[in-house]
């Protein structure tokens, strides 16, 4: 299954489906307060984007005949990328789900 994942973010739907999830839970007679909480939705969007970055790293590390030094380079580059992902002045360049759901 992991190999079928693309480097693109497949989790974007988790945030964009919130209206449908609200509708579904309401039809079952359940109220989920988190689905109405903007702060919770922002956290979900952040985790969605972070998962996307981790999935991209995972895909880069897969495959046969990967040289350990090259893999270490990929991990080091990822660590540097994570360090640079600071969100100054609400610039969500590397966090598309968070950008869409920012209030």
N, CA and C atoms as a LAMMPS dump frame, in Angstrom:
ITEM: TIMESTEP
0
ITEM: NUMBER OF ATOMS
309
ITEM: BOX BOUNDS ff ff ff
-5.0000000000000000e+02 5.0000000000000000e+02
-5.0000000000000000e+02 5.0000000000000000e+02
-5.0000000000000000e+02 5.0000000000000000e+02
ITEM: ATOMS id mol type element x y z
1 1 1 N 0.821 -1.198 0
2 1 2 C 0 0 0
3 1 3 C 0.865 1.262 0
4 2 1 N 1.947 1.239 0.771
5 2 2 C 2.775 2.435 0.884
6 2 3 C 3.348 2.815 -0.473
7 3 1 N 3.744 1.834 -1.263
8 3 2 C 4.32 2.134 -2.567
9 3 3 C 3.318 2.795 -3.494
10 4 1 N 2.034 2.556 -3.271
11 4 2 C 1.029 3.159 -4.145
12 4 3 C 0.777 4.626 -3.804
13 5 1 N 1.273 5.069 -2.665
14 5 2 C 1.086 6.464 -2.286
15 5 3 C 1.976 7.347 -3.136
16 6 1 N 1.445 8.445 -3.56
17 6 2 C 2.242 9.394 -4.331
18 6 3 C 2.903 10.357 -3.359
19 7 1 N 3.923 11.034 -3.823
20 7 2 C 4.599 12.014 -2.974
21 7 3 C 3.688 13.187 -2.677
22 8 1 N 2.667 13.353 -3.499
23 8 2 C 1.706 14.418 -3.241
24 8 3 C 0.911 14.059 -1.999
25 9 1 N 0.363 15.037 -1.396
26 9 2 C -0.366 14.81 -0.158
27 9 3 C -1.693 14.135 -0.437
28 10 1 N -1.89 12.969 0.136
29 10 2 C -3.15 12.268 -0.042
30 10 3 C -4.116 12.577 1.091
31 11 1 N -3.637 13.208 2.142
32 11 2 C -4.468 13.469 3.309
33 11 3 C -5.269 14.756 3.224
34 12 1 N -5.104 15.505 2.154
35 12 2 C -5.793 16.785 2.052
36 12 3 C -7.289 16.616 2.258
37 13 1 N -7.809 15.464 1.853
38 13 2 C -9.247 15.242 1.972
39 13 3 C -9.704 15.171 3.424
40 14 1 N -8.819 14.856 4.359
41 14 2 C -9.241 14.755 5.756
42 14 3 C -9.767 16.081 6.279
43 15 1 N -9.212 17.182 5.811
44 15 2 C -9.671 18.495 6.256
45 15 3 C -10.813 18.987 5.375
46 16 1 N -10.711 18.754 4.088
47 16 2 C -11.743 19.254 3.184
48 16 3 C -13.057 18.493 3.318
49 17 1 N -13.032 17.339 3.96
50 17 2 C -14.254 16.544 4.132
51 17 3 C -15 16.863 5.428
52 18 1 N -14.538 17.823 6.179
53 18 2 C -15.172 18.118 7.464
54 18 3 C -16.662 18.433 7.319
55 19 1 N -17.097 19.231 6.334
56 19 2 C -18.544 19.466 6.209
57 19 3 C -19.338 18.169 6.006
58 20 1 N -18.811 17.254 5.199
59 20 2 C -19.497 15.981 4.988
60 20 3 C -19.482 15.129 6.256
61 21 1 N -18.398 15.194 7
62 21 2 C -18.321 14.437 8.254
63 21 3 C -19.324 14.994 9.255
64 22 1 N -19.429 16.321 9.324
65 22 2 C -20.432 16.941 10.206
66 22 3 C -21.832 16.456 9.839
67 23 1 N -22.123 16.483 8.549
68 23 2 C -23.442 16.06 8.071
69 23 3 C -23.702 14.597 8.421
70 24 1 N -22.71 13.756 8.218
71 24 2 C -22.858 12.337 8.517
72 24 3 C -23.101 12.106 10.004
73 25 1 N -22.287 12.744 10.86
74 25 2 C -22.461 12.536 12.298
75 25 3 C -23.805 13.075 12.771
76 26 1 N -24.244 14.184 12.178
77 26 2 C -25.558 14.731 12.536
78 26 3 C -26.664 13.767 12.127
79 27 1 N -26.52 13.119 10.982
80 27 2 C -27.543 12.169 10.528
81 27 3 C -27.616 10.948 11.435
82 28 1 N -26.541 10.667 12.15
83 28 2 C -26.511 9.548 13.099
84 28 3 C -26.886 9.997 14.509
85 29 1 N -27.247 11.275 14.649
86 29 2 C -27.655 11.793 15.946
87 29 3 C -26.499 12.102 16.879
88 30 1 N -25.322 12.231 16.338
89 30 2 C -24.15 12.53 17.154
90 30 3 C -23.67 13.935 16.859
91 31 1 N -23.201 14.579 17.893
92 31 2 C -22.601 15.902 17.737
93 31 3 C -21.138 15.777 18.145
94 32 1 N -20.265 16.159 17.259
95 32 2 C -18.83 16.127 17.54
96 32 3 C -18.351 17.572 17.654
97 33 1 N -18.154 18.074 18.873
98 33 2 C -17.784 19.477 19.054
99 33 3 C -16.472 19.861 18.367
100 34 1 N -15.556 18.905 18.207
101 34 2 C -14.28 19.209 17.555
102 34 3 C -14.482 19.695 16.125
103 35 1 N -15.508 19.17 15.468
104 35 2 C -15.752 19.535 14.071
105 35 3 C -16.249 20.967 13.922
106 36 1 N -16.604 21.591 15.024
107 36 2 C -17.047 22.988 15.014
108 36 3 C -15.986 23.929 15.588
109 37 1 N -14.921 23.358 16.103
110 37 2 C -13.887 24.132 16.788
111 37 3 C -12.782 24.532 15.802
112 38 1 N -12.668 25.827 15.468
113 38 2 C -11.654 26.266 14.499
114 38 3 C -10.22 25.929 14.923
115 39 1 N -9.936 25.991 16.212
116 39 2 C -8.584 25.669 16.685
117 39 3 C -8.265 24.194 16.436
118 40 1 N -9.24 23.321 16.703
119 40 2 C -9.046 21.892 16.472
120 40 3 C -8.851 21.616 14.981
121 41 1 N -9.613 22.293 14.148
122 41 2 C -9.5 22.116 12.696
123 41 3 C -8.127 22.582 12.213
124 42 1 N -7.611 23.668 12.792
125 42 2 C -6.271 24.139 12.43
126 42 3 C -5.209 23.101 12.813
127 43 1 N -5.369 22.491 13.978
128 43 2 C -4.423 21.457 14.395
129 43 3 C -4.489 20.26 13.452
130 44 1 N -5.693 19.883 13.053
131 44 2 C -5.855 18.784 12.103
132 44 3 C -5.192 19.13 10.772
133 45 1 N -5.37 20.357 10.314
134 45 2 C -4.754 20.792 9.055
135 45 3 C -3.229 20.744 9.16
136 46 1 N -2.684 21.185 10.289
137 46 2 C -1.234 21.136 10.495
138 46 3 C -0.735 19.698 10.458
139 47 1 N -1.423 18.809 11.172
140 47 2 C -1.016 17.402 11.185
141 47 3 C -1.152 16.771 9.805
142 48 1 N -2.163 17.184 9.052
143 48 2 C -2.337 16.695 7.686
144 48 3 C -1.131 17.074 6.832
145 49 1 N -0.721 18.332 6.919
146 49 2 C 0.423 18.791 6.135
147 49 3 C 1.718 18.12 6.588
148 50 1 N 1.896 17.969 7.887
149 50 2 C 3.096 17.323 8.402
150 50 3 C 3.152 15.866 7.946
151 51 1 N 2.012 15.193 7.953
152 51 2 C 1.944 13.816 7.466
153 51 3 C 2.333 13.741 5.998
154 52 1 N 1.925 14.732 5.233
155 52 2 C 2.296 14.788 3.823
156 52 3 C 3.816 14.859 3.671
157 53 1 N 4.47 15.697 4.459
158 53 2 C 5.929 15.813 4.402
159 53 3 C 6.598 14.496 4.817
160 54 1 N 6.054 13.839 5.837
161 54 2 C 6.617 12.561 6.284
162 54 3 C 6.422 11.471 5.236
163 55 1 N 5.279 11.478 4.555
164 55 2 C 5.043 10.497 3.494
165 55 3 C 6.029 10.687 2.346
166 56 1 N 6.32 11.937 2.017
167 56 2 C 7.296 12.212 0.959
168 56 3 C 8.674 11.68 1.364
169 57 1 N 9.057 11.879 2.624
170 57 2 C 10.327 11.347 3.12
171 57 3 C 10.331 9.825 3.032
172 58 1 N 9.258 9.21 3.466
173 58 2 C 9.138 7.758 3.436
174 58 3 C 9.353 7.224 2.023
175 59 1 N 8.723 7.846 1.043
176 59 2 C 8.861 7.392 -0.337
177 59 3 C 10.292 7.538 -0.846
178 60 1 N 10.97 8.592 -0.424
179 60 2 C 12.36 8.799 -0.859
180 60 3 C 13.3 7.746 -0.272
181 61 1 N 12.925 7.177 0.865
182 61 2 C 13.786 6.193 1.527
183 61 3 C 13.501 4.763 1.08
184 62 1 N 12.467 4.562 0.291
185 62 2 C 12.102 3.221 -0.147
186 62 3 C 12.85 2.828 -1.412
187 63 1 N 12.878 1.537 -1.654
188 63 2 C 13.457 1.026 -2.891
189 63 3 C 14.697 0.192 -2.644
190 64 1 N 15.025 -0.57 -3.647
191 64 2 C 16.208 -1.434 -3.563
192 64 3 C 17.468 -0.638 -3.879
193 65 1 N 18.554 -1.179 -3.416
194 65 2 C 19.88 -0.637 -3.729
195 65 3 C 20.05 0.821 -3.33
196 66 1 N 19.425 1.216 -2.238
197 66 2 C 19.629 2.573 -1.719
198 66 3 C 20.909 2.557 -0.888
199 67 1 N 21.807 3.422 -1.209
200 67 2 C 23.071 3.51 -0.474
201 67 3 C 22.812 4.22 0.855
202 68 1 N 23.325 3.673 1.959
203 68 2 C 23.085 4.293 3.271
204 68 3 C 23.488 5.763 3.341
205 69 1 N 24.574 6.127 2.689
206 69 2 C 25.005 7.531 2.721
207 69 3 C 23.987 8.421 2.018
208 70 1 N 23.428 7.929 0.925
209 70 2 C 22.405 8.701 0.21
210 70 3 C 21.149 8.828 1.064
211 71 1 N 20.793 7.747 1.76
212 71 2 C 19.617 7.785 2.629
213 71 3 C 19.838 8.761 3.779
214 72 1 N 21.046 8.76 4.326
215 72 2 C 21.369 9.704 5.394
216 72 3 C 21.251 11.134 4.88
217 73 1 N 21.679 11.36 3.653
218 73 2 C 21.542 12.685 3.045
219 73 3 C 20.093 13.109 2.925
220 74 1 N 19.224 12.165 2.565
221 74 2 C 17.794 12.46 2.457
222 74 3 C 17.229 12.826 3.828
223 75 1 N 17.608 12.061 4.846
224 75 2 C 17.116 12.332 6.201
225 75 3 C 17.644 13.671 6.708
226 76 1 N 18.91 13.949 6.465
227 76 2 C 19.493 15.231 6.891
228 76 3 C 18.801 16.396 6.2
229 77 1 N 18.548 16.246 4.908
230 77 2 C 17.835 17.301 4.173
231 77 3 C 16.439 17.498 4.755
232 78 1 N 15.786 16.401 5.136
233 78 2 C 14.457 16.5 5.74
234 78 3 C 14.533 17.232 7.077
235 79 1 N 15.532 16.914 7.879
236 79 2 C 15.695 17.599 9.164
237 79 3 C 15.884 19.098 8.954
238 80 1 N 16.689 19.462 7.978
239 80 2 C 16.892 20.884 7.675
240 80 3 C 15.599 21.528 7.193
241 81 1 N 14.844 20.791 6.401
242 81 2 C 13.57 21.311 5.897
243 81 3 C 12.612 21.556 7.058
244 82 1 N 12.518 20.594 7.969
245 82 2 C 11.626 20.739 9.123
246 82 3 C 12.029 21.958 9.945
247 83 1 N 13.321 22.169 10.112
248 83 2 C 13.805 23.33 10.857
249 83 3 C 13.387 24.626 10.177
250 84 1 N 13.36 24.614 8.851
251 84 2 C 13.008 25.831 8.112
252 84 3 C 11.502 26.02 7.954
253 85 1 N 10.714 25.09 8.464
254 85 2 C 9.265 25.177 8.302
255 85 3 C 8.59 26.048 9.35
256 86 1 N 9.351 26.881 9.996
257 86 2 C 8.782 27.814 10.968
258 86 3 C 7.745 28.664 10.247
259 87 1 N 6.684 28.991 10.943
260 87 2 C 5.585 29.729 10.321
261 87 3 C 5.633 31.181 10.788
262 88 1 N 6.505 32.012 10.19
263 88 2 C 6.567 33.411 10.6
264 88 3 C 5.424 34.209 9.983
265 89 1 N 4.84 35.058 10.762
266 89 2 C 3.789 35.958 10.274
267 89 3 C 2.693 35.23 9.502
268 90 1 N 2.386 34.025 9.941
269 90 2 C 1.316 33.225 9.337
270 90 3 C 1.508 33.028 7.837
271 91 1 N 2.749 32.801 7.429
272 91 2 C 3.083 32.471 6.044
273 91 3 C 3.073 30.948 5.931
274 92 1 N 1.998 30.381 5.433
275 92 2 C 1.823 28.93 5.418
276 92 3 C 2.265 28.312 4.093
277 93 1 N 3.435 28.702 3.604
278 93 2 C 3.902 28.256 2.294
279 93 3 C 3.987 26.735 2.207
280 94 1 N 4.527 26.091 3.223
281 94 2 C 4.73 24.646 3.2
282 94 3 C 3.579 23.88 3.85
283 95 1 N 2.496 24.571 4.166
284 95 2 C 1.364 23.952 4.839
285 95 3 C 0.071 24.311 4.113
286 96 1 N -0.191 23.706 2.96
287 96 2 C -1.362 24.091 2.166
288 96 3 C -2.698 23.864 2.873
289 97 1 N -2.841 22.772 3.609
290 97 2 C -4.101 22.531 4.323
291 97 3 C -4.307 23.57 5.408
292 98 1 N -3.249 23.896 6.099
293 98 2 C -3.322 24.907 7.15
294 98 3 C -3.666 26.265 6.548
295 99 1 N -3.081 26.572 5.4
296 99 2 C -3.353 27.845 4.727
297 99 3 C -4.831 27.952 4.346
298 100 1 N -5.403 26.861 3.822
299 100 2 C -6.814 26.869 3.416
300 100 3 C -7.753 27.031 4.597
301 101 1 N -7.343 26.529 5.756
302 101 2 C -8.233 26.505 6.914
303 101 3 C -7.887 27.544 7.959
304 102 1 N -6.951 28.428 7.652
305 102 2 C -6.565 29.461 8.609
306 102 3 C -7.712 30.448 8.786
307 103 1 N -7.992 30.759 10.047
308 103 2 C -9.079 31.72 10.33
309 103 3 C -8.513 33.015 10.841
